[in-house]
Amino acid sequence: MQKAIGIDFGTTNSALAVADPSGSSVLATFQSEEESEITTFRSILYFSGDERGPDKKPLTVAGPWAIRKYLDADGNGRLIQSMKSHLASRSFTHTTILGRNYSLDDLIAIIVRKLNEAAEKSLGDLGKSVVVGRPVHFSGAKDKDDDDFALGRLRSAFEKAGFERIAFEFEPVAAAYQYEQQLDHDELVLIGDFGGGTSDFSLIRLGPTAKQKEDKSRNILGNDGVGIAGDALDGQIVMHVVAPVLGLGSQYKSLEKVLPMPSWPYQKLSSWHHVSFLKDKQTTGMLAQIRSQSLEPGKLDALLHIVKNDLGYKLYRSVERTKVELSNLELSLYSFKDSPVDIKEKVRRLDFEAWIQPELSSIEACINRLLERCHVSPGDVDSVFLTGGSAFVPAVRRLFRRKFGADRLRGGEELTTVARGLALRALEI
C-alpha cells in the first residue's frame, strides 16, 4: 500500500512523517551533532573544498552531518543555509559553488533527496508521493505572482529529488490536522506556525463535526502570513549586539572626508541566508579598502575574519543560544569567540523585546487582518494553537495572551507538528 508521507521543508529545520490509516503518525529520526537521535533535519548543505564524490563533484553533505563536516573542516568549503527564504527572489537564478553552477531548486533538491534517503533508513521505502508544506506567503513575496513563482520552484525541487506525485498544503492548516487529533469537541481555532522565515496563520473549524464533512476545505475560514519569524528576531540581536563590534557605526577617511561605515554588509550579516554571499572578491575587496582607511581598523579585521572564514553558522549558533536563554532568563551573556574575534556582551530581555517590537507589530497586524477578513472577533476564537520555535519567545506568547487570553493558548511538538499534520493530510489525498 502507498505510504502517506508528509515533508515539512523549513528555512532552518525540516521534518518527515508517515501516517497510517488509524490516524497515528511516525516521525523519521536522525543523528544529531552529538550523536543522539532527533526528529528534525537541519536545512543545511555543506560542499567540501577538499573531498570529491564518485562523480568528481565536490562532496556534498546535508542536515546535521553537514554541520559536523563543516566544523571539522575549520571553515573550509561552503556552507549553504536558509534556502527556502530565496524561493520568491527572481534575482536568485544560480550560484557558483567551488566552480560549479547550481540553481536554487538544484540546491533544495539535494537537501530533500538526502532527507528522504536518511528517513528511509528507519522507515523503509517511502515511494514517490508526498504532501509538502508551504507558507501562506513566501518570504519576500510581494504578491500572488511571487508566491506562485516560489511554489513553482519548490515543486521543481521536489521533482528533481525524485518525487512524482506532489501536493501542497498550507503549513498552519497541516498543524491543524495534528491538533485536531486531540479534540473530542468542536472548536474555532487560530493556528499560528512560526518558522525561520515566515509566520503563518489559519482560522479553521476543527473537531468531530468538521471531520465528518466531505469537503474539509469549507472548514477553513481564512489564511494569512507575513515574511517575519525566527530569522528576523535573530537579526535584531546581530544588529544591536554583534554588528557594532564588527564596525557598524564606525567611520573611515576617503578623499579627506570622514564617512560612516556602510550598513548594508551588516544587514546581510543579520540574515543568515545572505552571510555566505558576502564572501566574494568584490565585497571582501571593498571591505579591505575601507579597513585600510578605517578609524577603527580592528573592528573591520574582525568582520573580514568572519566573512572570509564563512563563520555565519557559528555566529548563528551563538545568537540562537542567546535568544533561547532570553526565553527563560531576564539576562543572557552573548558570547562568540573565533580568534582574533572575541565578543562578550550582556543582553537584557527587556532590550531584546524593544528591538523586536516592529516584528511583533507586523505579526499582530497580520492576525488582525485575518480576523477582520473572516468577520471573527478575538472572543469568537475557542483556542489558539502555536507551533514553531519562536512560539517560545515570551514577547510572542504575551501578544497572544493579551489578545485571546492565557487559558486559550495551546502548544505541542513545536518543531514537528506540521510534518505530522502533512502526513495526515496525505492519508486523505
C-alpha positions in Angstrom: 0.0 0.0 0.0 1.2 3.5 -0.8 2.5 5.3 2.2 1.2 8.7 3.4 4.2 10.9 3.5 4.4 14.5 4.7 7.5 16.7 4.5 7.9 20.0 6.2 10.8 21.6 4.4 11.7 24.5 6.6 14.0 27.5 6.5 16.1 26.2 9.4 14.8 22.7 10.1 12.9 20.1 8.1 11.0 17.0 9.2 9.4 14.0 7.6 6.4 11.9 8.9 4.5 8.8 7.8 0.8 8.3 8.8 -1.2 5.1 8.9 -4.9 4.6 8.4 -5.5 4.6 12.1 -4.6 8.3 12.2 -1.3 7.9 14.0 2.0 9.2 12.6 5.6 8.3 12.9 8.5 10.8 12.6 11.7 9.9 10.8 14.7 10.1 13.2 18.3 11.3 12.5 21.5 11.6 14.4 22.3 15.0 15.8 25.8 16.6 16.0 26.1 15.0 19.5 25.1 11.6 18.0 21.7 11.5 19.8 18.6 10.7 17.8 16.5 13.7 16.8 13.4 14.2 14.7 14.5 17.3 12.8 16.9 17.6 9.9 18.8 20.8 9.5 18.1 22.5 6.2 21.8 23.0 5.5 24.2 21.9 2.8 28.0 21.6 3.0 30.2 21.4 -0.1 33.7 20.2 0.8 36.6 22.1 -0.7 38.9 19.1 -0.4 36.9 15.9 -0.9 35.2 14.7 -4.1 32.4 12.2 -4.7 32.5 9.3 -7.2 31.2 11.7 -9.9 34.2 14.0 -9.3 31.8 16.7 -7.9 32.6 18.3 -4.5 31.4 16.0 -1.7 28.0 17.3 -0.6 26.6 16.6 2.9 23.2 17.7 4.2 21.5 18.0 7.6 23.2 17.6 11.0 26.1 15.8 9.2 26.7 18.9 7.1 27.3 20.9 10.3 29.7 18.3 11.7 31.7 18.2 8.4 31.8 22.0 8.2 33.1 22.4 11.8 35.6 19.6 11.3 36.9 21.3 8.2 37.6 24.5 10.2 35.6 26.7 7.8 36.9 25.3 4.5 34.4 24.6 1.8 31.0 26.2 1.5 28.0 26.1 3.9 24.6 27.0 2.4 21.6 27.6 4.7 18.1 29.2 4.7 17.5 28.3 1.0 13.7 28.5 1.5 14.0 32.2 2.1 15.2 32.7 -1.5 12.3 31.0 -3.3 10.4 34.2 -4.1 13.5 36.0 -5.3 13.7 36.2 -9.1 17.2 37.7 -8.9 18.5 34.4 -7.5 18.9 32.5 -10.7 22.0 30.5 -9.7 25.1 30.5 -7.5 28.6 29.2 -8.1 30.0 26.8 -5.6 33.5 25.5 -5.9 33.5 26.2 -9.7 30.0 24.6 -10.4 26.7 26.4 -11.0 23.6 25.4 -9.1 20.1 26.8 -9.4 18.1 27.3 -6.2 15.9 24.3 -6.9 19.1 22.2 -7.5 20.2 23.0 -4.0 16.9 22.4 -2.4 16.6 19.1 -4.4 19.9 17.9 -2.8 18.6 18.5 0.7 15.2 16.9 0.0 16.8 13.8 -1.6 19.3 13.4 1.3 16.4 13.9 3.9 14.4 11.2 2.1 17.4 8.8 2.0 18.1 9.3 5.7 14.5 8.8 6.6 14.3 5.6 4.6 16.9 4.1 6.9 14.4 4.0 9.7 11.1 3.9 7.8 11.8 1.8 4.8 11.0 2.7 1.1 8.9 5.9 1.1 7.7 5.8 -2.5 7.2 8.7 -5.0 4.2 10.5 -3.5 4.3 13.3 -0.9 2.4 16.2 0.7 4.7 19.2 1.2 4.1 22.1 3.5 4.2 25.7 2.2 3.8 29.1 3.9 0.7 31.2 3.2 3.1 33.8 1.8 6.7 33.0 0.9 9.4 35.1 2.5 10.0 38.2 0.3 6.9 37.6 -1.9 5.1 40.9 -2.7 2.0 39.5 -4.5 0.4 36.3 -5.7 2.7 36.1 -8.7 5.7 36.0 -6.4 4.0 33.3 -4.3 3.2 31.2 -7.4 6.8 31.7 -8.7 8.1 30.4 -5.3 5.7 27.5 -5.3 6.8 26.5 -8.8 10.4 26.4 -7.8 9.6 24.3 -4.7 7.7 21.9 -6.9 10.6 21.7 -9.3 13.0 20.9 -6.4 10.9 18.0 -5.2 10.6 16.7 -8.8 14.4 16.8 -9.1 14.6 15.0 -5.8 12.7 12.1 -7.3 9.0 12.6 -6.3 6.4 12.1 -9.0 3.1 13.0 -7.2 3.4 16.2 -5.2 0.6 18.0 -3.3 1.0 21.1 -1.2 -0.8 22.2 1.9 -0.5 25.4 4.0 1.7 24.9 7.0 -0.8 26.2 9.6 -3.5 24.0 8.0 -1.2 21.0 8.4 -0.6 21.9 12.0 -4.4 22.0 12.5 -4.7 18.4 11.2 -2.3 17.3 14.0 -4.0 19.4 16.7 -7.4 18.0 15.8 -6.3 14.6 16.8 -6.7 15.6 20.5 -10.2 17.2 20.2 -13.4 15.5 21.3 -15.5 18.6 20.7 -15.9 21.3 18.0 -13.7 24.5 18.2 -12.9 27.5 16.1 -9.1 27.6 16.3 -6.4 30.1 15.3 -3.3 28.2 14.2 0.0 30.1 14.4 3.0 28.5 12.7 6.3 30.3 13.3 9.1 29.2 11.0 12.5 30.5 10.3 11.4 32.9 7.6 7.6 33.3 7.8 4.8 33.4 10.4 1.6 31.9 9.1 -1.9 31.8 10.5 -5.1 30.0 9.7 -8.6 30.2 11.2 -10.2 26.8 10.9 -13.1 24.9 12.4 -11.9 21.6 13.9 -13.5 18.7 15.8 -16.0 15.8 15.2 -18.4 17.8 13.1 -15.6 19.2 10.9 -14.2 15.7 10.4 -17.5 14.4 9.0 -17.7 17.0 6.2 -16.8 15.6 2.8 -15.3 18.9 1.6 -13.0 19.8 4.5 -11.8 22.9 2.7 -15.0 24.6 3.8 -13.8 24.3 7.4 -11.0 26.8 6.7 -12.3 30.4 7.2 -9.1 32.0 6.0 -5.3 32.1 5.9 -2.7 34.8 6.1 1.0 35.2 6.7 3.9 37.6 7.0 7.6 37.2 6.0 8.8 37.7 9.6 9.8 35.0 12.0 12.8 33.5 13.9 15.5 34.7 11.5 14.2 38.3 11.8 14.4 38.1 15.6 17.9 36.7 15.4 18.8 39.6 13.1 17.9 42.2 15.7 20.4 40.6 18.1 23.1 40.7 15.3 22.4 44.4 14.5 22.3 45.6 18.2 24.9 43.4 19.8 27.3 41.9 17.1 27.4 44.5 14.3 28.7 47.4 16.4 31.7 45.3 17.5 32.4 44.5 13.8 32.4 48.1 12.7 28.7 49.2 12.3 28.7 52.9 13.3 32.4 53.3 12.8 34.0 55.8 10.4 36.7 55.9 7.7 38.5 58.5 5.7 38.2 58.9 2.0 39.5 61.9 0.0 39.9 63.9 3.2 36.3 63.3 4.2 35.2 61.2 7.2 32.4 58.9 6.1 30.2 56.4 8.0 30.7 52.7 7.5 28.1 51.4 5.1 25.3 49.5 6.8 24.5 47.0 4.1 27.1 44.4 4.9 25.7 44.2 8.4 22.2 43.8 7.0 23.5 40.9 5.0 25.2 39.6 8.2 21.9 39.7 10.1 20.2 37.5 7.5 21.7 34.0 7.8 20.8 33.1 4.2 22.9 36.1 2.9 26.0 35.6 5.0 27.8 33.3 2.5 27.1 35.9 -0.3 29.5 38.4 1.4 32.3 36.0 0.6 33.1 37.2 -2.9 36.1 39.1 -4.3 34.2 42.4 -4.8 32.7 42.6 -1.3 35.9 41.4 0.5 38.0 43.8 -1.6 35.7 46.7 -0.8 35.8 45.9 3.0 39.6 45.6 2.8 39.9 49.0 1.2 37.7 50.6 3.9 39.7 48.8 6.6 42.9 50.5 5.3 41.2 53.9 5.9 39.1 53.0 9.0 39.4 54.9 12.2 38.8 51.6 14.0 40.6 49.0 11.8 40.4 46.3 14.4 36.7 46.1 14.0 36.9 45.7 10.3 39.6 43.0 10.8 37.0 41.1 12.9 34.4 41.5 10.2 36.7 40.3 7.4 37.7 37.3 9.5 34.1 36.2 9.9 33.3 36.8 6.2 36.5 35.2 4.7 36.2 32.1 7.0 32.5 31.7 6.3 31.6 31.8 10.1 27.9 32.5 9.6 26.8 29.3 11.1 29.0 29.7 14.2 27.7 33.2 14.6 24.1 31.9 14.2 24.6 29.3 16.9 25.7 32.0 19.4 22.8 34.3 18.5 20.3 31.4 18.7 21.7 30.4 22.1 21.2 34.0 23.4 17.6 34.1 22.1 16.7 30.8 23.7 18.2 31.9 27.0 16.2 35.1 26.9 13.0 32.9 26.7 13.8 31.7 30.2 16.0 34.4 31.8 15.9 38.1 32.1 19.6 38.4 31.2 21.9 36.5 28.8 25.7 36.8 28.2 26.2 36.8 24.4 29.5 35.1 23.6 31.3 34.5 20.3 34.9 33.6 20.0 37.0 32.7 17.0 40.4 34.3 17.3 41.0 37.1 16.7 37.3 37.8 17.2 36.1 37.8 20.8 32.7 39.2 21.6 31.1 39.2 25.1 28.1 41.4 25.7 25.2 41.3 28.2 21.8 41.2 26.6 18.7 42.0 28.6 15.3 40.5 27.7 13.8 44.0 28.1 16.1 45.4 25.4 15.6 42.4 23.1 11.8 42.9 23.3 12.2 46.6 22.4 14.4 45.7 19.4 11.8 43.2 18.0 8.8 45.5 18.5 8.4 46.2 14.8 8.4 42.5 14.0 5.8 41.9 16.8 3.6 44.7 15.4 3.8 43.2 11.9 2.7 39.8 13.3 -0.2 41.4 15.2 -1.3 43.3 12.1 -1.4 40.1 10.2 -3.6 38.4 12.8 -5.9 41.4 12.9 -6.2 41.4 9.1 -7.1 37.7 9.1 -9.7 38.1 11.9 -11.3 41.1 10.2 -11.4 39.4 6.8 -13.1 36.4 8.3 -15.5 38.6 10.4 -14.3 36.9 13.6 -13.6 38.7 16.9 -10.9 37.5 19.3 -13.7 36.4 21.7 -15.1 34.0 19.0 -11.8 32.0 18.9 -12.0 28.9 21.2 -8.3 28.0 21.1 -5.0 29.4 19.8 -2.5 26.6 18.8 1.0 27.9 18.4 3.8 25.9 16.8 7.4 26.6 15.7 10.5 27.7 17.6 9.5 31.4 18.0 6.3 30.3 19.8 8.5 30.1 22.9 9.6 33.7 22.8 7.9 35.4 25.8 7.0 38.6 23.9 5.3 36.5 21.2 3.3 34.5 23.7 2.4 37.7 25.6 0.9 39.1 22.4 -1.5 36.1 22.1 -2.3 36.1 25.8 -3.2 39.8 25.7 -5.4 39.3 22.6 -7.1 35.9 23.3 -6.4 35.1 27.0 -3.9 32.8 28.5 -6.4 30.0 29.0 -6.9 29.6 25.3 -3.3 29.1 24.3 -2.3 25.6 23.3 1.0 24.1 22.1 2.6 20.8 21.2 5.6 19.4 19.4 6.6 22.8 18.2 9.2 21.7 15.6 7.4 18.6 14.2 3.7 19.3 14.3 3.5 20.4 10.7 5.2 17.3 9.4 2.8 15.1 11.3 -0.2 17.1 10.0 1.1 16.9 6.4 1.2 13.1 6.7 -2.4 13.0 8.0 -3.4 15.2 5.0 -1.6 12.7 2.7 -4.0 10.0 4.1 -7.0 11.9 2.8 -5.4 12.5 -0.6 
